[in-house]
Amino acid sequence: MPIYEYECSVCRHHFDRKQRFDAETVAICPQCQGKAQRVIFSVPVIFKGSGFYVTDHRKPDDIAKGEKSMPGK
């Protein structure tokens, strides 16, 4: 089950709830009984592998000649 973070709009208290994906969102702050909203975070992008190099996008013929391949040319 995912853990969701909430923030109270009255007292700015942050709290977490472990909920099912399809469960109702928590709307009440446990500290002041104010209205709480789910905090949305952006998803981090993680690149795994050897990396991205100029040689990853060259044609085999261009590598042998030592030429750079340019998009649109």
PQR file with spaces between the fields and no chain letter, atoms N, CA, C, O and H, PARSE charges and radii, in Angstrom:
ATOM       1  N    MET     1       0.837   -1.187    0.000 -0.4000 1.5000
ATOM       2  CA   MET     1       0.000    0.000    0.000 -0.0000 2.0000
ATOM       3  C    MET     1       0.879    1.247    0.000  0.5500 1.7000
ATOM       4  O    MET     1       1.885    1.304    0.707 -0.5500 1.4000
ATOM       5  N    PRO     2       0.498    2.243   -0.793 -0.5600 1.5000
ATOM       6  CA   PRO     2       1.290    3.478   -0.832  0.2800 2.0000
ATOM       7  C    PRO     2       1.060    4.345    0.404  0.5500 1.7000
ATOM       8  O    PRO     2       0.024    4.261    1.063 -0.5500 1.4000
ATOM       9  N    ILE     3       2.045    5.171    0.694 -0.4000 1.5000
ATOM      10  CA   ILE     3       1.951    6.128    1.795 -0.0000 2.0000
ATOM      11  C    ILE     3       1.769    7.504    1.183  0.5500 1.7000
ATOM      12  O    ILE     3       2.574    7.923    0.351 -0.5500 1.4000
ATOM      13  H    ILE     3       2.887    5.240    0.158  0.4000 1.0000
ATOM      14  N    TYR     4       0.733    8.207    1.580 -0.4000 1.5000
ATOM      15  CA   TYR     4       0.432    9.540    1.070 -0.0000 2.0000
ATOM      16  C    TYR     4       0.703   10.583    2.134  0.5500 1.7000
ATOM      17  O    TYR     4       0.471   10.346    3.319 -0.5500 1.4000
ATOM      18  H    TYR     4       0.080    7.867    2.256  0.4000 1.0000
ATOM      19  N    GLU     5       1.194   11.739    1.711 -0.4000 1.5000
ATOM      20  CA   GLU     5       1.443   12.844    2.638 -0.0000 2.0000
ATOM      21  C    GLU     5       0.323   13.863    2.487  0.5500 1.7000
ATOM      22  O    GLU     5      -0.116   14.176    1.380 -0.5500 1.4000
ATOM      23  H    GLU     5       1.383   11.932    0.748  0.4000 1.0000
ATOM      24  N    TYR     6      -0.121   14.367    3.617 -0.4000 1.5000
ATOM      25  CA   TYR     6      -1.178   15.378    3.654 -0.0000 2.0000
ATOM      26  C    TYR     6      -0.675   16.621    4.367  0.5500 1.7000
ATOM      27  O    TYR     6       0.241   16.551    5.187 -0.5500 1.4000
ATOM      28  H    TYR     6       0.235   14.113    4.516  0.4000 1.0000
ATOM      29  N    GLU     7      -1.285   17.768    4.045 -0.4000 1.5000
ATOM      30  CA   GLU     7      -0.971   19.027    4.721 -0.0000 2.0000
ATOM      31  C    GLU     7      -2.276   19.712    5.087  0.5500 1.7000
ATOM      32  O    GLU     7      -3.196   19.810    4.275 -0.5500 1.4000
ATOM      33  H    GLU     7      -2.029   17.824    3.379  0.4000 1.0000
ATOM      34  N    CYS     8      -2.340   20.186    6.330 -0.4000 1.5000
ATOM      35  CA   CYS     8      -3.521   20.898    6.807 -0.0000 2.0000
ATOM      36  C    CYS     8      -3.475   22.329    6.267  0.5500 1.7000
ATOM      37  O    CYS     8      -2.431   22.980    6.318 -0.5500 1.4000
ATOM      38  H    CYS     8      -1.593   20.106    6.990  0.4000 1.0000
ATOM      39  N    SER     9      -4.595   22.812    5.756 -0.4000 1.5000
ATOM      40  CA   SER     9      -4.641   24.178    5.223 -0.0000 2.0000
ATOM      41  C    SER     9      -4.785   25.223    6.330  0.5500 1.7000
ATOM      42  O    SER     9      -4.610   26.414    6.077 -0.5500 1.4000
ATOM      43  H    SER     9      -5.443   22.283    5.715  0.4000 1.0000
ATOM      44  N    VAL    10      -5.101   24.790    7.558 -0.4000 1.5000
ATOM      45  CA   VAL    10      -5.270   25.711    8.683 -0.0000 2.0000
ATOM      46  C    VAL    10      -3.960   25.866    9.460  0.5500 1.7000
ATOM      47  O    VAL    10      -3.447   26.978    9.591 -0.5500 1.4000
ATOM      48  H    VAL    10      -5.243   23.822    7.764  0.4000 1.0000
ATOM      49  N    CYS    11      -3.415   24.756    9.976 -0.4000 1.5000
ATOM      50  CA   CYS    11      -2.229   24.831   10.834 -0.0000 2.0000
ATOM      51  C    CYS    11      -0.938   24.400   10.130  0.5500 1.7000
ATOM      52  O    CYS    11       0.129   24.443   10.743 -0.5500 1.4000
ATOM      53  H    CYS    11      -3.832   23.854    9.869  0.4000 1.0000
ATOM      54  N    ARG    12      -1.006   23.989    8.872 -0.4000 1.5000
ATOM      55  CA   ARG    12       0.140   23.560    8.057 -0.0000 2.0000
ATOM      56  C    ARG    12       0.848   22.322    8.604  0.5500 1.7000
ATOM      57  O    ARG    12       2.023   22.097    8.317 -0.5500 1.4000
ATOM      58  H    ARG    12      -1.873   23.953    8.374  0.4000 1.0000
ATOM      59  N    HIS    13       0.138   21.528    9.384 -0.4000 1.5000
ATOM      60  CA   HIS    13       0.674   20.276    9.923 -0.0000 2.0000
ATOM      61  C    HIS    13       0.770   19.250    8.791  0.5500 1.7000
ATOM      62  O    HIS    13      -0.181   19.066    8.032 -0.5500 1.4000
ATOM      63  H    HIS    13      -0.817   21.711    9.617  0.4000 1.0000
ATOM      64  N    HIS    14       1.930   18.581    8.683 -0.4000 1.5000
ATOM      65  CA   HIS    14       2.119   17.512    7.700 -0.0000 2.0000
ATOM      66  C    HIS    14       1.969   16.166    8.392  0.5500 1.7000
ATOM      67  O    HIS    14       2.499   15.954    9.483 -0.5500 1.4000
ATOM      68  H    HIS    14       2.703   18.730    9.300  0.4000 1.0000
ATOM      69  N    PHE    15       1.246   15.264    7.754 -0.4000 1.5000
ATOM      70  CA   PHE    15       1.105   13.913    8.303 -0.0000 2.0000
ATOM      71  C    PHE    15       0.974   12.920    7.157  0.5500 1.7000
ATOM      72  O    PHE    15       0.583   13.284    6.048 -0.5500 1.4000
ATOM      73  H    PHE    15       0.815   15.435    6.868  0.4000 1.0000
ATOM      74  N    ASP    16       1.303   11.670    7.435 -0.4000 1.5000
ATOM      75  CA   ASP    16       1.278   10.598    6.442 -0.0000 2.0000
ATOM      76  C    ASP    16       0.167    9.612    6.756  0.5500 1.7000
ATOM      77  O    ASP    16      -0.197    9.402    7.913 -0.5500 1.4000
ATOM      78  H    ASP    16       1.621   11.374    8.335  0.4000 1.0000
ATOM      79  N    ARG    17      -0.361    9.016    5.703 -0.4000 1.5000
ATOM      80  CA   ARG    17      -1.365    7.959    5.839 -0.0000 2.0000
ATOM      81  C    ARG    17      -1.040    6.849    4.853  0.5500 1.7000
ATOM      82  O    ARG    17      -0.766    7.101    3.680 -0.5500 1.4000
ATOM      83  H    ARG    17      -0.066    9.187    4.763  0.4000 1.0000
ATOM      84  N    LYS    18      -1.075    5.626    5.345 -0.4000 1.5000
ATOM      85  CA   LYS    18      -0.924    4.463    4.473 -0.0000 2.0000
ATOM      86  C    LYS    18      -2.327    4.076    4.020  0.5500 1.7000
ATOM      87  O    LYS    18      -3.164    3.655    4.819 -0.5500 1.4000
ATOM      88  H    LYS    18      -1.298    5.422    6.298  0.4000 1.0000
ATOM      89  N    GLN    19      -2.564    4.230    2.712 -0.4000 1.5000
ATOM      90  CA   GLN    19      -3.908    3.997    2.188 -0.0000 2.0000
ATOM      91  C    GLN    19      -3.848    3.197    0.897  0.5500 1.7000
ATOM      92  O    GLN    19      -2.836    3.174    0.198 -0.5500 1.4000
ATOM      93  H    GLN    19      -1.885    4.572    2.063  0.4000 1.0000
ATOM      94  N    ARG    20      -4.951    2.552    0.608 -0.4000 1.5000
ATOM      95  CA   ARG    20      -5.086    1.901   -0.677 -0.0000 2.0000
ATOM      96  C    ARG    20      -5.227    2.974   -1.749  0.5500 1.7000
ATOM      97  O    ARG    20      -5.642    4.097   -1.464 -0.5500 1.4000
ATOM      98  H    ARG    20      -5.774    2.571    1.176  0.4000 1.0000
ATOM      99  N    PHE    21      -4.884    2.625   -2.962 -0.4000 1.5000
ATOM     100  CA   PHE    21      -4.943    3.575   -4.071 -0.0000 2.0000
ATOM     101  C    PHE    21      -6.362    4.094   -4.298  0.5500 1.7000
ATOM     102  O    PHE    21      -6.548    5.264   -4.630 -0.5500 1.4000
ATOM     103  H    PHE    21      -4.546    1.713   -3.193  0.4000 1.0000
ATOM     104  N    ASP    22      -7.348    3.241   -4.123 -0.4000 1.5000
ATOM     105  CA   ASP    22      -8.740    3.623   -4.387 -0.0000 2.0000
ATOM     106  C    ASP    22      -9.496    4.100   -3.139  0.5500 1.7000
ATOM     107  O    ASP    22     -10.708    4.305   -3.202 -0.5500 1.4000
ATOM     108  H    ASP    22      -7.197    2.290   -3.853  0.4000 1.0000
ATOM     109  N    ALA    23      -8.807    4.279   -2.016 -0.4000 1.5000
ATOM     110  CA   ALA    23      -9.450    4.714   -0.770 -0.0000 2.0000
ATOM     111  C    ALA    23      -9.780    6.210   -0.816  0.5500 1.7000
ATOM     112  O    ALA    23      -9.161    6.971   -1.559 -0.5500 1.4000
ATOM     113  H    ALA    23      -7.822    4.112   -1.964  0.4000 1.0000
ATOM     114  N    GLU    24     -10.751    6.609   -0.021 -0.4000 1.5000
ATOM     115  CA   GLU    24     -11.102    8.026    0.101 -0.0000 2.0000
ATOM     116  C    GLU    24      -9.935    8.791    0.711  0.5500 1.7000
ATOM     117  O    GLU    24      -9.232    8.274    1.579 -0.5500 1.4000
ATOM     118  H    GLU    24     -11.253    5.990    0.583  0.4000 1.0000
ATOM     119  N    THR    25      -9.732   10.019    0.256 -0.4000 1.5000
ATOM     120  CA   THR    25      -8.651   10.824    0.805 -0.0000 2.0000
ATOM     121  C    THR    25      -9.026   11.324    2.198  0.5500 1.7000
ATOM     122  O    THR    25     -10.195   11.590    2.475 -0.5500 1.4000
ATOM     123  H    THR    25     -10.303   10.439   -0.450  0.4000 1.0000
ATOM     124  N    VAL    26      -8.027   11.450    3.069 -0.4000 1.5000
ATOM     125  CA   VAL    26      -8.253   11.974    4.411 -0.0000 2.0000
ATOM     126  C    VAL    26      -8.489   13.465    4.282  0.5500 1.7000
ATOM     127  O    VAL    26      -7.690   14.153    3.646 -0.5500 1.4000
ATOM     128  H    VAL    26      -7.077   11.234    2.844  0.4000 1.0000
ATOM     129  N    ALA    27      -9.544   13.982    4.855 -0.4000 1.5000
ATOM     130  CA   ALA    27      -9.881   15.388    4.708 -0.0000 2.0000
ATOM     131  C    ALA    27      -9.811   16.159    6.023  0.5500 1.7000
ATOM     132  O    ALA    27     -10.068   17.363    6.042 -0.5500 1.4000
ATOM     133  H    ALA    27     -10.193   13.423    5.372  0.4000 1.0000
ATOM     134  N    ILE    28      -9.469   15.485    7.125 -0.4000 1.5000
ATOM     135  CA   ILE    28      -9.454   16.137    8.436 -0.0000 2.0000
ATOM     136  C    ILE    28      -8.065   16.003    9.061  0.5500 1.7000
ATOM     137  O    ILE    28      -7.495   14.913    9.102 -0.5500 1.4000
ATOM     138  H    ILE    28      -9.260   14.507    7.109  0.4000 1.0000
ATOM     139  N    CYS    29      -7.534   17.115    9.541 -0.4000 1.5000
ATOM     140  CA   CYS    29      -6.231   17.136   10.209 -0.0000 2.0000
ATOM     141  C    CYS    29      -6.369   16.502   11.593  0.5500 1.7000
ATOM     142  O    CYS    29      -7.296   16.845   12.327 -0.5500 1.4000
ATOM     143  H    CYS    29      -7.998   18.000    9.507  0.4000 1.0000
ATOM     144  N    PRO    30      -5.471   15.585   11.970 -0.5600 1.5000
ATOM     145  CA   PRO    30      -5.561   14.965   13.293  0.2800 2.0000
ATOM     146  C    PRO    30      -5.167   15.912   14.429  0.5500 1.7000
ATOM     147  O    PRO    30      -5.472   15.643   15.591 -0.5500 1.4000
ATOM     148  N    GLN    31      -4.495   17.014   14.102 -0.4000 1.5000
ATOM     149  CA   GLN    31      -4.032   17.932   15.139 -0.0000 2.0000
ATOM     150  C    GLN    31      -5.070   19.007   15.470  0.5500 1.7000
ATOM     151  O    GLN    31      -5.345   19.259   16.643 -0.5500 1.4000
ATOM     152  H    GLN    31      -4.247   17.233   13.158  0.4000 1.0000
ATOM     153  N    CYS    32      -5.654   19.649   14.433 -0.4000 1.5000
ATOM     154  CA   CYS    32      -6.576   20.759   14.700 -0.0000 2.0000
ATOM     155  C    CYS    32      -7.969   20.548   14.119  0.5500 1.7000
ATOM     156  O    CYS    32      -8.825   21.425   14.240 -0.5500 1.4000
ATOM     157  H    CYS    32      -5.430   19.445   13.481  0.4000 1.0000
ATOM     158  N    GLN    33      -8.210   19.397   13.489 -0.4000 1.5000
ATOM     159  CA   GLN    33      -9.494   19.066   12.863 -0.0000 2.0000
ATOM     160  C    GLN    33      -9.820   19.979   11.676  0.5500 1.7000
ATOM     161  O    GLN    33     -10.979   20.084   11.273 -0.5500 1.4000
ATOM     162  H    GLN    33      -7.515   18.684   13.392  0.4000 1.0000
ATOM     163  N    GLY    34      -8.801   20.637   11.118 -0.4000 1.5000
ATOM     164  CA   GLY    34      -8.988   21.478    9.940 -0.0000 2.0000
ATOM     165  C    GLY    34      -8.992   20.643    8.668  0.5500 1.7000
ATOM     166  O    GLY    34      -8.798   19.428    8.712 -0.5500 1.4000
ATOM     167  H    GLY    34      -7.860   20.552   11.445  0.4000 1.0000
ATOM     168  N    LYS    35      -9.216   21.303    7.534 -0.4000 1.5000
ATOM     169  CA   LYS    35      -9.271   20.612    6.254 -0.0000 2.0000
ATOM     170  C    LYS    35      -7.856   20.314    5.775  0.5500 1.7000
ATOM     171  O    LYS    35      -7.003   21.202    5.756 -0.5500 1.4000
ATOM     172  H    LYS    35      -9.374   22.289    7.498  0.4000 1.0000
ATOM     173  N    ALA    36      -7.603   19.055    5.386 -0.4000 1.5000
ATOM     174  CA   ALA    36      -6.295   18.622    4.897 -0.0000 2.0000
ATOM     175  C    ALA    36      -6.388   18.236    3.429  0.5500 1.7000
ATOM     176  O    ALA    36      -7.418   17.751    2.961 -0.5500 1.4000
ATOM     177  H    ALA    36      -8.296   18.333    5.402  0.4000 1.0000
ATOM     178  N    GLN    37      -5.292   18.461    2.714 -0.4000 1.5000
ATOM     179  CA   GLN    37      -5.225   18.096    1.303 -0.0000 2.0000
ATOM     180  C    GLN    37      -3.988   17.261    1.058  0.5500 1.7000
ATOM     181  O    GLN    37      -2.970   17.419    1.731 -0.5500 1.4000
ATOM     182  H    GLN    37      -4.455   18.856    3.094  0.4000 1.0000
ATOM     183  N    ARG    38      -4.087   16.372    0.087 -0.4000 1.5000
ATOM     184  CA   ARG    38      -2.964   15.510   -0.266 -0.0000 2.0000
ATOM     185  C    ARG    38      -1.885   16.346   -0.947  0.5500 1.7000
ATOM     186  O    ARG    38      -2.182   17.176   -1.805 -0.5500 1.4000
ATOM     187  H    ARG    38      -4.914   16.244   -0.460  0.4000 1.0000
ATOM     188  N    VAL    39      -0.640   16.123   -0.562 -0.4000 1.5000
ATOM     189  CA   VAL    39       0.498   16.823   -1.166 -0.0000 2.0000
ATOM     190  C    VAL    39       0.973   15.992   -2.346  0.5500 1.7000
ATOM     191  O    VAL    39       1.238   14.798   -2.207 -0.5500 1.4000
ATOM     192  H    VAL    39      -0.398   15.448    0.135  0.4000 1.0000
ATOM     193  N    ILE    40       1.080   16.628   -3.507 -0.4000 1.5000
ATOM     194  CA   ILE    40       1.518   15.949   -4.722 -0.0000 2.0000
ATOM     195  C    ILE    40       2.981   16.299   -4.978  0.5500 1.7000
ATOM     196  O    ILE    40       3.347   17.474   -5.012 -0.5500 1.4000
ATOM     197  H    ILE    40       0.864   17.598   -3.620  0.4000 1.0000
ATOM     198  N    PHE    41       3.807   15.285   -5.157 -0.4000 1.5000
ATOM     199  CA   PHE    41       5.226   15.461   -5.444 -0.0000 2.0000
ATOM     200  C    PHE    41       5.502   15.030   -6.874  0.5500 1.7000
ATOM     201  O    PHE    41       4.821   14.155   -7.408 -0.5500 1.4000
ATOM     202  H    PHE    41       3.510   14.330   -5.130  0.4000 1.0000
ATOM     203  N    SER    42       6.496   15.643   -7.489 -0.4000 1.5000
ATOM     204  CA   SER    42       6.916   15.201   -8.812 -0.0000 2.0000
ATOM     205  C    SER    42       7.745   13.929   -8.671  0.5500 1.7000
ATOM     206  O    SER    42       8.416   13.720   -7.660 -0.5500 1.4000
ATOM     207  H    SER    42       7.049   16.355   -7.055  0.4000 1.0000
ATOM     208  N    VAL    43       7.693   13.109   -9.668 -0.4000 1.5000
ATOM     209  CA   VAL    43       8.402   11.837   -9.651 -0.0000 2.0000
ATOM     210  C    VAL    43       9.836   12.068  -10.093  0.5500 1.7000
ATOM     211  O    VAL    43      10.062   12.700  -11.125 -0.5500 1.4000
ATOM     212  H    VAL    43       7.148   13.279  -10.489  0.4000 1.0000
ATOM     213  N    PRO    44      10.818   11.570   -9.335 -0.5600 1.5000
ATOM     214  CA   PRO    44      12.208   11.746   -9.760  0.2800 2.0000
ATOM     215  C    PRO    44      12.529   10.873  -10.964  0.5500 1.7000
ATOM     216  O    PRO    44      11.990    9.775  -11.103 -0.5500 1.4000
ATOM     217  N    VAL    45      13.400   11.360  -11.827 -0.4000 1.5000
ATOM     218  CA   VAL    45      13.852   10.599  -12.986 -0.0000 2.0000
ATOM     219  C    VAL    45      15.231   10.055  -12.674  0.5500 1.7000
ATOM     220  O    VAL    45      16.144   10.808  -12.335 -0.5500 1.4000
ATOM     221  H    VAL    45      13.838   12.252  -11.714  0.4000 1.0000
ATOM     222  N    ILE    46      15.377    8.753  -12.788 -0.4000 1.5000
ATOM     223  CA   ILE    46      16.645    8.108  -12.492 -0.0000 2.0000
ATOM     224  C    ILE    46      17.124    7.395  -13.754  0.5500 1.7000
ATOM     225  O    ILE    46      16.454    6.499  -14.267 -0.5500 1.4000
ATOM     226  H    ILE    46      14.635    8.142  -13.063  0.4000 1.0000
ATOM     227  N    PHE    47      18.288    7.805  -14.245 -0.4000 1.5000
ATOM     228  CA   PHE    47      18.880    7.165  -15.402 -0.0000 2.0000
ATOM     229  C    PHE    47      19.851    6.099  -14.923  0.5500 1.7000
ATOM     230  O    PHE    47      20.788    6.387  -14.178 -0.5500 1.4000
ATOM     231  H    PHE    47      18.833    8.533  -13.829  0.4000 1.0000
ATOM     232  N    LYS    48      19.621    4.872  -15.355 -0.4000 1.5000
ATOM     233  CA   LYS    48      20.502    3.773  -14.973 -0.0000 2.0000
ATOM     234  C    LYS    48      21.194    3.260  -16.227  0.5500 1.7000
ATOM     235  O    LYS    48      20.659    3.364  -17.331 -0.5500 1.4000
ATOM     236  H    LYS    48      18.860    4.638  -15.961  0.4000 1.0000
ATOM     237  N    GLY    49      22.345    2.723  -16.054 -0.4000 1.5000
ATOM     238  CA   GLY    49      23.074    2.165  -17.184 -0.0000 2.0000
ATOM     239  C    GLY    49      24.403    2.863  -17.367  0.5500 1.7000
ATOM     240  O    GLY    49      24.895    3.555  -16.476 -0.5500 1.4000
ATOM     241  H    GLY    49      22.779    2.638  -15.157  0.4000 1.0000
ATOM     242  N    SER    50      24.972    2.666  -18.542 -0.4000 1.5000
ATOM     243  CA   SER    50      26.300    3.195  -18.811 -0.0000 2.0000
ATOM     244  C    SER    50      26.300    4.695  -19.031  0.5500 1.7000
ATOM     245  O    SER    50      27.332    5.343  -18.852 -0.5500 1.4000
ATOM     246  H    SER    50      24.573    2.104  -19.266  0.4000 1.0000
ATOM     247  N    GLY    51      25.166    5.261  -19.414 -0.4000 1.5000
ATOM     248  CA   GLY    51      25.097    6.700  -19.610 -0.0000 2.0000
ATOM     249  C    GLY    51      24.718    7.046  -21.032  0.5500 1.7000
ATOM     250  O    GLY    51      24.464    6.169  -21.858 -0.5500 1.4000
ATOM     251  H    GLY    51      24.328    4.735  -19.559  0.4000 1.0000
ATOM     252  N    PHE    52      24.684    8.328  -21.301 -0.4000 1.5000
ATOM     253  CA   PHE    52      24.322    8.822  -22.618 -0.0000 2.0000
ATOM     254  C    PHE    52      25.534    9.545  -23.185  0.5500 1.7000
ATOM     255  O    PHE    52      25.994   10.540  -22.625 -0.5500 1.4000
ATOM     256  H    PHE    52      24.890    9.040  -20.630  0.4000 1.0000
ATOM     257  N    TYR    53      26.033    9.047  -24.277 -0.4000 1.5000
ATOM     258  CA   TYR    53      27.223    9.598  -24.892 -0.0000 2.0000
ATOM     259  C    TYR    53      26.940    9.935  -26.351  0.5500 1.7000
ATOM     260  O    TYR    53      25.938    9.498  -26.918 -0.5500 1.4000
ATOM     261  H    TYR    53      25.659    8.239  -24.731  0.4000 1.0000
ATOM     262  N    VAL    54      27.814   10.700  -26.938 -0.4000 1.5000
ATOM     263  CA   VAL    54      27.686   11.054  -28.346 -0.0000 2.0000
ATOM     264  C    VAL    54      27.726    9.799  -29.203  0.5500 1.7000
ATOM     265  O    VAL    54      27.054    9.726  -30.232 -0.5500 1.4000
ATOM     266  H    VAL    54      28.628   11.055  -26.478  0.4000 1.0000
ATOM     267  N    THR    55      28.509    8.814  -28.785 -0.4000 1.5000
ATOM     268  CA   THR    55      28.641    7.583  -29.566 -0.0000 2.0000
ATOM     269  C    THR    55      27.383    6.724  -29.524  0.5500 1.7000
ATOM     270  O    THR    55      27.242    5.809  -30.336 -0.5500 1.4000
ATOM     271  H    THR    55      29.055    8.874  -27.950  0.4000 1.0000
ATOM     272  N    ASP    56      26.479    6.990  -28.611 -0.4000 1.5000
ATOM     273  CA   ASP    56      25.247    6.205  -28.528 -0.0000 2.0000
ATOM     274  C    ASP    56      24.301    6.498  -29.686  0.5500 1.7000
ATOM     275  O    ASP    56      23.433    5.679  -29.988 -0.5500 1.4000
ATOM     276  H    ASP    56      26.594    7.733  -27.952  0.4000 1.0000
ATOM     277  N    HIS    57      24.447    7.643  -30.338 -0.4000 1.5000
ATOM     278  CA   HIS    57      23.505    8.046  -31.383 -0.0000 2.0000
ATOM     279  C    HIS    57      24.147    8.115  -32.762  0.5500 1.7000
ATOM     280  O    HIS    57      23.502    8.564  -33.708 -0.5500 1.4000
ATOM     281  H    HIS    57      25.152    8.309  -30.093  0.4000 1.0000
ATOM     282  N    ARG    58      25.372    7.692  -32.903 -0.4000 1.5000
ATOM     283  CA   ARG    58      26.042    7.708  -34.198 -0.0000 2.0000
ATOM     284  C    ARG    58      25.745    6.439  -34.975  0.5500 1.7000
ATOM     285  O    ARG    58      25.473    5.378  -34.413 -0.5500 1.4000
ATOM     286  H    ARG    58      25.897    7.327  -32.134  0.4000 1.0000
ATOM     287  N    LYS    59      25.810    6.594  -36.298 -0.4000 1.5000
ATOM     288  CA   LYS    59      25.711    5.435  -37.166 -0.0000 2.0000
ATOM     289  C    LYS    59      27.071    4.738  -37.176  0.5500 1.7000
ATOM     290  O    LYS    59      28.092    5.412  -37.040 -0.5500 1.4000
ATOM     291  H    LYS    59      26.032    7.455  -36.754  0.4000 1.0000
ATOM     292  N    PRO    60      27.120    3.435  -37.329 -0.5600 1.5000
ATOM     293  CA   PRO    60      28.409    2.727  -37.342  0.2800 2.0000
ATOM     294  C    PRO    60      29.368    3.250  -38.416  0.5500 1.7000
ATOM     295  O    PRO    60      30.575    3.292  -38.179 -0.5500 1.4000
ATOM     296  N    ASP    61      28.865    3.647  -39.583 -0.4000 1.5000
ATOM     297  CA   ASP    61      29.729    4.162  -40.646 -0.0000 2.0000
ATOM     298  C    ASP    61      30.367    5.484  -40.241  0.5500 1.7000
ATOM     299  O    ASP    61      31.536    5.725  -40.541 -0.5500 1.4000
ATOM     300  H    ASP    61      27.884    3.612  -39.775  0.4000 1.0000
ATOM     301  N    ASP    62      29.599    6.358  -39.549 -0.4000 1.5000
ATOM     302  CA   ASP    62      30.120    7.656  -39.136 -0.0000 2.0000
ATOM     303  C    ASP    62      31.206    7.510  -38.073  0.5500 1.7000
ATOM     304  O    ASP    62      32.142    8.309  -38.031 -0.5500 1.4000
ATOM     305  H    ASP    62      28.649    6.162  -39.305  0.4000 1.0000
ATOM     306  N    ILE    63      31.090    6.512  -37.228 -0.4000 1.5000
ATOM     307  CA   ILE    63      32.092    6.299  -36.184 -0.0000 2.0000
ATOM     308  C    ILE    63      33.426    5.898  -36.824  0.5500 1.7000
ATOM     309  O    ILE    63      34.488    6.356  -36.403 -0.5500 1.4000
ATOM     310  H    ILE    63      30.330    5.863  -37.262  0.4000 1.0000
ATOM     311  N    ALA    64      33.358    5.054  -37.826 -0.4000 1.5000
ATOM     312  CA   ALA    64      34.579    4.617  -38.498 -0.0000 2.0000
ATOM     313  C    ALA    64      35.257    5.771  -39.216  0.5500 1.7000
ATOM     314  O    ALA    64      36.486    5.832  -39.268 -0.5500 1.4000
ATOM     315  H    ALA    64      32.495    4.682  -38.168  0.4000 1.0000
ATOM     316  N    LYS    65      34.460    6.702  -39.780 -0.4000 1.5000
ATOM     317  CA   LYS    65      35.016    7.857  -40.492 -0.0000 2.0000
ATOM     318  C    LYS    65      35.428    8.976  -39.541  0.5500 1.7000
ATOM     319  O    LYS    65      36.201    9.858  -39.917 -0.5500 1.4000
ATOM     320  H    LYS    65      33.462    6.653  -39.738  0.4000 1.0000
ATOM     321  N    GLY    66      34.918    8.945  -38.316 -0.4000 1.5000
ATOM     322  CA   GLY    66      35.206   10.002  -37.356 -0.0000 2.0000
ATOM     323  C    GLY    66      34.327   11.214  -37.537  0.5500 1.7000
ATOM     324  O    GLY    66      34.668   12.298  -37.063 -0.5500 1.4000
ATOM     325  H    GLY    66      34.290    8.228  -38.011  0.4000 1.0000
ATOM     326  N    GLU    67      33.192   11.059  -38.217 -0.4000 1.5000
ATOM     327  CA   GLU    67      32.274   12.169  -38.461 -0.0000 2.0000
ATOM     328  C    GLU    67      31.190   12.179  -37.397  0.5500 1.7000
ATOM     329  O    GLU    67      30.842   11.146  -36.824 -0.5500 1.4000
ATOM     330  H    GLU    67      32.915   10.178  -38.602  0.4000 1.0000
ATOM     331  N    LYS    68      30.670   13.359  -37.151 -0.4000 1.5000
ATOM     332  CA   LYS    68      29.529   13.504  -36.245 -0.0000 2.0000
ATOM     333  C    LYS    68      28.265   13.476  -37.069  0.5500 1.7000
ATOM     334  O    LYS    68      28.194   14.102  -38.126 -0.5500 1.4000
ATOM     335  H    LYS    68      30.952   14.198  -37.616  0.4000 1.0000
ATOM     336  N    SER    69      27.265   12.754  -36.593 -0.4000 1.5000
ATOM     337  CA   SER    69      25.971   12.783  -37.270 -0.0000 2.0000
ATOM     338  C    SER    69      25.138   13.895  -36.681  0.5500 1.7000
ATOM     339  O    SER    69      24.943   13.962  -35.467 -0.5500 1.4000
ATOM     340  H    SER    69      27.323   12.245  -35.734  0.4000 1.0000
ATOM     341  N    MET    70      24.656   14.753  -37.526 -0.4000 1.5000
ATOM     342  CA   MET    70      23.858   15.899  -37.098 -0.0000 2.0000
ATOM     343  C    MET    70      22.405   15.634  -37.486  0.5500 1.7000
ATOM     344  O    MET    70      22.145   15.177  -38.599 -0.5500 1.4000
ATOM     345  H    MET    70      24.815   14.698  -38.512  0.4000 1.0000
ATOM     346  N    PRO    71      21.449   15.913  -36.588 -0.5600 1.5000
ATOM     347  CA   PRO    71      20.045   15.745  -36.931  0.2800 2.0000
ATOM     348  C    PRO    71      19.679   16.672  -38.080  0.5500 1.7000
ATOM     349  O    PRO    71      20.062   17.842  -38.088 -0.5500 1.4000
ATOM     350  N    GLY    72      18.940   16.150  -39.046 -0.4000 1.5000
ATOM     351  CA   GLY    72      18.475   16.963  -40.178 -0.0000 2.0000
ATOM     352  C    GLY    72      19.489   17.073  -41.287  0.5500 1.7000
ATOM     353  O    GLY    72      19.208   17.737  -42.284 -0.5500 1.4000
ATOM     354  H    GLY    72      18.629   15.200  -39.039  0.4000 1.0000
ATOM     355  N    LYS    73      20.644   16.467  -41.177 -0.4000 1.5000
ATOM     356  CA   LYS    73      21.643   16.530  -42.253 -0.0000 2.0000
ATOM     357  C    LYS    73      21.862   15.168  -42.842  0.5500 1.7000
ATOM     358  O    LYS    73      22.666   15.015  -43.761 -0.5500 1.4000
ATOM     359  H    LYS    73      20.873   15.927  -40.367  0.4000 1.0000
